[in-house]
Amino acid sequence: MEPLIELEDEDEGRAARLFLGMATQWNWTMMGAAGVIASSRTGLRYEALPVVAAALGLALDRQTLADLQLIEAEALLAMVPR
């Protein structure tokens, strides 16, 4: 069983809202072999963070960013085909 990651209560909501707001802001990579092309997410586009945070009325501080990065890392692990 994988360890559970806990976020600080006061910051969790902000980071989760920011992550959901960044839903269309992923970097992608394309790989292909033998005529088959596959794409996968590689991480969020951090240059979009200030714009999305401002649009949502969220403060983008150190703790919110750290929590967002935890959510992003877990999301990337969950998206890897097994």
MOTAVEN-V333810 format. One record per residue. OMEGA is omega in whole degrees, -180 to 180 (NA if undefined). D_LAST is the distance of its C-alpha to the last C-alpha in whole Angstrom. Layout:
BEGIN
<<OMEGA & D_LAST> <OMEGA & D_LAST>>
END
This chain:
BEGIN
<<-179 & 15> <179 & 15> <178 & 19> <178 & 20> <179 & 21> <177 & 25> <177 & 26> <-177 & 30> <-175 & 32> <-178 & 34> <-174 & 31> <-179 & 28> <179 & 30> <-179 & 30> <179 & 27> <178 & 25> <179 & 28> <179 & 27> <178 & 24> <177 & 24> <-180 & 27> <-174 & 25> <-179 & 22> <-174 & 24> <180 & 24> <167 & 21> <-179 & 21> <172 & 18> <178 & 18> <177 & 18> <180 & 17> <176 & 18> <177 & 19> <177 & 21> <179 & 22> <180 & 18> <178 & 18> <177 & 14> <177 & 15> <178 & 13> <180 & 15> <180 & 16> <-179 & 18> <176 & 21> <-174 & 25> <177 & 27> <179 & 30> <-177 & 30> <-178 & 30> <-179 & 33> <-179 & 34> <179 & 31> <-180 & 33> <180 & 36> <179 & 36> <-179 & 34> <-178 & 37> <173 & 35> <179 & 36> <-180 & 34> <-176 & 34> <-177 & 33> <178 & 31> <178 & 30> <179 & 28> <179 & 27> <177 & 25> <-180 & 24> <175 & 22> <179 & 21> <180 & 20> <-179 & 18> <179 & 16> <178 & 15> <179 & 14> <177 & 12> <-179 & 10> <-178 & 9> <-179 & 9> <178 & 6> <-180 & 4> <NA & 0>>
END
